[in-house]
Amino acid sequence: MRRFIRTICLTSVLAIMAATLGAVMEDSTAHAQGTTKGASGLPLPRFVSLKSRRVNIRIGPSVDYAVSWMYTKEGLPMEIIQEYENWRRVRDAEGTEGWVNQALLSGDRTAIAAPWMRGKGKDVFVNMRREAQTSAQVVAKLEPGVIIHIKECNGDWCRAQAGSAEGWVSQGEIWGAYPGEAFK
């Protein structure tokens, strides 16, 4: 009987949380950047990066919600998929979602080299080239999962920096810029 009552209580709590979050949650399916605008007036979805070395991800848009995850890597790219007051619902390269206070996010653009290729073999690399073309000289071979700083993208290629190496990477080989997205 006690287990039954606990199950009903837990179900009620989850239903209340779902109803509360339902007011601020909406479909977060990834789509082309700029198709909608958030409360900030900026496009949704969009890419940003973590400003701090320690960032808590919460299950809801307030410090009253539990922390579900902590990121410990400054500069990690995140995709903002929703806004609520000064909170941003973000998604990482692995699909983990949660809420972060906007003060912990930066407009600096970073990306991850082919995160979907991690663990696929020791000879798997993303080529960084001297120019934005497949025939250009390779200036660095990036391991999948390496974080790069993006300076600009032209829709097909992004000029980026990884450590002391600087060059161009194919936009299709990174997570942190949308296909066809161009910016300086």
HELIX and SHEET records of a PDB file:
HELIX    1   1 ARG A    2  GLY A   22  1                                  21    
HELIX    2   2 GLN A  102  LEU A  104  5                                   3    
HELIX    3   3 PRO A  115  MET A  117  5                                   3    
HELIX    4   4 GLN A  171  GLU A  173  5                                   3    
SHEET    1   A 2 THR A  36  LYS A  37  0                                        
SHEET    2   A 2 PRO A  43  LEU A  44 -1                                        
SHEET    1   B 5 GLU A  97  ASN A 101  0                                        
SHEET    2   B 5 TRP A  87  ARG A  91 -1                                        
SHEET    3   B 5 PRO A  77  TYR A  84 -1                                        
SHEET    4   B 5 ARG A  46  LEU A  50 -1                                        
SHEET    5   B 5 LEU A 105  SER A 106 -1                                        
SHEET    1   C 2 VAL A  55  ARG A  58  0                                        
SHEET    2   C 2 VAL A  67  TYR A  71 -1                                        
SHEET    1   D 5 ALA A 165  SER A 170  0                                        
SHEET    2   D 5 TRP A 157  ALA A 162 -1                                        
SHEET    3   D 5 ILE A 147  ASN A 154 -1                                        
SHEET    4   D 5 THR A 110  ALA A 113 -1                                        
SHEET    5   D 5 ILE A 174  TRP A 175 -1                                        
SHEET    1   E 2 VAL A 126  ARG A 129  0                                        
SHEET    2   E 2 VAL A 138  LEU A 142 -1                                        
SHEET    1   F 4 ALA A 165  SER A 170  0                                        
SHEET    2   F 4 TRP A 157  ALA A 162 -1                                        
SHEET    3   F 4 ILE A 147  ASN A 154 -1                                        
SHEET    4   F 4 ALA A 182  PHE A 183 -1                                        
END                                                                             
